[in-house]
Amino acid sequence: MSGFSSLNDYVDEFKILTNMKKLNIKSLALFAGIVSSALLTSCDRSDDMMQEEKTLTKTITVENVVTPKKFVQSGSFRGQDNPPIMPGESTTFKFHAAKNQRLMFITMYGASADWFFAPDHGGIQLYDEQGRAITGDVSNQIKLWDNGSKLTKTETEDANISEVQEVTASSLLKVSLAYDEATSEFTATITNTSNTDAQHTTGFSPGVFAVSNFNGAELIEKMPFFTPNQKSNPEVTAIAEGGNIDPLLSMVQENTGIITGISPVLVVLYSGDHNPIFMPGQKDNGIGLKEVAQSGNSTKLMESLKKMSNVQDVFVLGTAPVGPGQKVMKTFTAKEGCKIAYVTMFGFSNDWFYANETGIPVTLRGNITSLTGLYDDGTAADQYPGAGNKQAVFMGTSAPESKAIEMVGNMYPVPAVSEVLKITLQ
């Protein structure tokens, strides 16, 4: 029997067969069902018996729209019972940081016209050359600075910021660090030890601290708050002259936030109702998603997807991490019945990824960002995004865990998906 090019061809052929063989009604129904199924469109590659299906030319674009921020974390500290940190008193604060990141803080030497304590070299070094956290007394990294704006409480000057030579900062102020390796969290303790120096006994003002963001290559803000041997600014001057932290704290907080790059984006065209990449509520299926979520490597996942019978095509947008302000795109052809799924690593995490849970029809057009979610792969213990020493961006190795895939919650102040990605299909 010859092949059918249309339903009419099938009807004509059927009449001949009926006259010759007197097929019963049940045979007719079965045969018609088979032919009708063959005439439907599909994205499956097993289409040897089907007619040629309609194909579409589409373009998918993924943009990283993150607004770069100077600091990943920031905050303030003050005395226990009142704002000043009095002689003999201590105060503590916590922050997250990884290799290459530094802690900057500033507090006024109260018994002065315009002196302040702050680390040198853009902040306290937190890790040694081997990537091990530096703990204990780090007071030797602190300096006492002259803001250069006042000679006395009433007499102004116009000089650059310079180190006070006649007083050793570590004799008046002690800074110690404790570290939690699992979370990459530090606890800083600042103690006013000026009560041991009768000549320089003083209170310290409330202070401001910050940890600079790392963009994958370097710190975004290498010299936070001030630069030695240059003129001061109004925000630092407000602390140095009067202990007022509000202007600097406001400026720093406006420039604090989690940022991230994303990995090259894997896109798969498939048929059926089941997303071939992942299923929320289930553990990682071992086909390569873990490698994307932990390091941005899509090689294993691509090879696994290519072997699936319901997959038409798999491709990757870009060849390198996609940073803020960058985008990747690709024009492709797909059968009309196809669906699209995509996945990319939230680069500054231990095992997070962006993906669409429900398949997106290839016929859809426009902004599809709202169909995207941020997921935790459940294969590596989480740390603060962009400040975890075990994260791949810091060349770390994550601590393994075994949990079901779920959407990322609100434990960390992660920006909304639309503040990180813009995904369009045209």
Order of alpha helices (4+ residues) and beta strands (2+ residues): alpha-alpha-beta-beta-beta-beta-beta-beta-beta-beta-beta-beta-beta-beta-alpha-alpha-beta-alpha-alpha-beta-beta-beta-beta-beta-beta-beta-beta-beta
